[in-house]
Amino acid sequence: MKRLLRKGIENLTPYPPGKPIEELERETGIVDSIKLASNENPLGPSPKAIMAIKENLNNIHRYPDGSCYNLRQKLAQKFGLPMSKIIVGNGADELIGLVVYTFLSPGEEVVLPWPTFLLYEKVVEGFGGKRVTVPLSNFSIDLPAILKAVSSATKIIFINNPNNPTGKALKKEELVHFLHSLPSDVIVVLDEAYIEFATDPKVASVVELLESYPLLVALRTFSKAYGLAGLRIGYGFASEMIIDGMNLVRQPFNANYLAQVGALAALDDEEFVNKTRTIIRDGLEFLYSQLDRIGLEYMTTQTNFLLIKTTLGAEETYRRMLREGVIVRSMESFGLKDYIRINVGLPEENKRFMKTLEKILS
Ligand SMILES: Cc1ncc(COP(=O)(O)O)c(C=O)c1O
């Protein structure tokens, strides 16, 4: 088999996603499991998106609008950008790949913090790029160290703000300074998948820097704050030059019809996004206080998930929680062998998580 593979991908391993509830229940017979492993929205999907999708089911015999005109127009209005600077993808995941396929040539370097979202390195390695990793400093992305790692071979830098899996966020000021310190031929992918959850007012998007830093690509998703992870839809902002490049290799109908319909409606669902923010904030307060009570270390977060240090180690904690029907994410594949990551769930899910954690640790 290895012999058949394209050179360079022989040693890759498949992306390790959070375990689906159905899989756990199929394998173990557990029936009331909960999943806190993929940073999904505990409230479910935006009700406005559900309604719009139901109303449009009869149109799915047609190909979708490959240009995503309506959705891009709405995003353009919301963010005060021209439509020509917006691209829509089959999740932010697709856009991460698209940047690499569009701009990276085999052997060119990509600078990445570590640990961060695993997909970046996977895509870069799969495409024959050279990965240059820069360790986090105190669980935060170390921008000065990234600047030092940039060389004349650097083509792309990935920055996830706030960062998955640590939940730490860079301040707007730091990012602005960073972008202005870079050579003018380096593409910066700023993945803002969790930006809607940031509560620190100093953490903010730098989308307005598209004018002054034309090689900035900001990525967003409907999977988290809007609860549409299963639909697979995300979007990006960049200069026309970058978007035009990505459109050269983008599949013609990459964002499916129902995803476009759902996302369009979800953008009007401020009530749902606000409710989501509230449940996350309240859930974090509960989890922080309970973790303090039992004396476990954790990372305060600007997202809907948090890292928890466990005395059993990541894998053992994951396995024992699984046996109790609680799916968490072991951070071993992120190089954090003492940590698990959970996203905030519904209040009853957060309580069940804490009760189960206490049980398996005792
Ligand atoms: C940092 C980050 N970027 C992107 C994604 C994927 O987003 P999407 O569901 O839009 O593909 C995730 C999903 O967990 C993520 O954590």
The ligand as a Gaussian input file, in Angstrom:
#p B3LYP/6-31G(d) Opt

LIG

0 1
 C       -9.132000      26.275000      15.137000
 C      -10.132000      25.632000      14.285000
 N      -10.232000      26.010000      13.007000
 C      -11.130000      25.435000      12.190000
 C      -11.969000      24.443000      12.648000
 C      -12.899000      23.785000      11.704000
 O      -13.944000      24.608000      11.368000
 P      -15.046000      24.064000      10.363000
 O      -15.984000      23.224000      11.151000
 O      -15.666000      25.321000       9.838000
 O      -14.339000      23.292000       9.307000
 C      -11.901000      24.028000      13.971000
 C      -12.790000      22.950000      14.443000
 O      -12.739000      22.447000      15.503000
 C      -10.946000      24.624000      14.802000
 O      -10.821000      24.237000      16.072000

